[in-house]
Structures are given as C-alpha cells and as structure tokens.
C-alpha cells in the first residue's frame, strides 16, 4: 500500500483508509465477520481505520464500532484509529450534540471503548446548529491540552469553518463526503490541499445504494475493462485524483470488497480518464 502523511504531522498513514460504519449500524454483519473484514483491510494495507462513537444501532449501543475495532486490531502497532464526537443516536436517530459537555463525555467513552489512554485522531463529527461552532472546537482544544487525544480533525464542514477552527487549534484532517454522485466537497478538498490538511473522503463510492448503481455507467465499465479493475476501484482512483491530500476511506461488509478497495491505491487514472468521469452525470435516484 502506498502511504502519505497526516497533514503536517509527519506521521505516516495509508493512502486509502477504511471506514468502519457499516460494520455496526443497521444491517451489520455478525461481529466475527466484522472482525475478519477489519483484519483483512489492515492486512491489505488500509491501516488508517475511521470510526465514531455513534457507529452503532442506537443510544444503548454507543461505541459498538470502536469496541469491534479494538477487539480486532487493538494489538497492532501499525494501525491508526480515527474517531469522532458530536452526534447522538436516540432510538436509532442521528442527532447533533456538539456541546462541550457531550464532547467531553463522548471522549471518555471512546477512550474506554477503544481501550486507549489517548486517542490518536479525534474529529468533530459535524457542526451543531444549536451550539456556537467556536465553543465546540474550544472543547476539543481543552481535551487536547489535557492529553486526551493527539491530533484534531473536522468532519462535514465548509472552508470557512476550517479556517475558523484553525484559529483555535491545529486542524490536520477534514472528513467530508466526496464521490461522483456528490461533488459538493471538491472545493473543500482542494482548499485542504492548499493548507496541507489531509482530506478524508467518506462514501467515496456513494454508499450502499449508489455503489450498487455504479456498474451501470458506461464510462466506468470501459475504464474498469481497460485497467482490469472493478468499477469501484476506478471511482476510488477518481476520488484520490481530486486533490493532492485526498485519502478515500471506503467501507465494506465483506473481505472481498475491503481487499478490492485497497487495490485501488496503485491505480492512477490519466487526465483524459478523469475528465471522462468529470463530464458524466451520475444519477442519484
């Protein structure tokens, strides 16, 4: 697996990471299968593993994905785990809570779930409309000063919010959705590259429903045949090409899909191939 660095930290991470969410939300596989998928992903070189406290079924299941990752990969020195705080799961819903009180509570919970004394990369999951953005970021800054986590990242943010957060504490990563169906964060990815911030592209193949539709598009079929790769690997390569610091974090529920995603790390599309995908309209319906 090719590697890159996490922002300006000098720390090495895999060029493609792994997103743990589908292993713990509705429709998740048995835990033993989930552990097999995580080990296969790490063995294939995807040693950056992204999770969150709320990757679970509901508020009674908080920390499920973190515990699953810890049980599968907790003894591996080559694995780097990124987690998040700022959401809740009341009765299975997804709701915002980026209050300083909840962020501190969530941090302690994640430390327990991951069985760590310090989190490696801790991310604000999303800005909370009910809480001043600066207040949320300041809560993370306080936790960092206390040694609760090493590096700080953001998720689901704008360029303006990135710069606002950087005035409070260093931002080494930004995690937004980016795939051919949803390109609203291409400008954010380019802005991150200009600031030497790693851009973690989540849902790089569109998520479960849209990922299943990708093999219907002629441009992807032709490129997959040309490169002898899956259409999903082609799309991951396109996502990587959007900016210099992009690190896709595809998810998988099976070993086969995890390994296929990892193989996209050495796939480089030519400028005309990137343009062909750029010019294609991908139906979201």
Secondary structure, 3 states (H helix, E strand, C coil): CCEEECCCCCCEEECCEEECHHHCCCCCCCHHHHHHHHHHHHHCCCCEEECCCCCCCCCCCCCHHHHHHHHHHCCCCCCEEEEEECEECHHHCCEECCCHHHHHHHHHHHHHHHCCCCEEEEEECCCCCCCCHHHHHHHHHHHHHCCCEEEEEEECCCHHHHHHHHCCCCCCEEEEECECCECCCHHHHHHHHHCCCEEEEECCCCHHHHHHHHHHCHHHHHHHHHHCCCHHHHHHHHHHCCCCCEEEEEECCCHHHHHHHHHHHHCCCCHHHHHHHHCCCCCCC
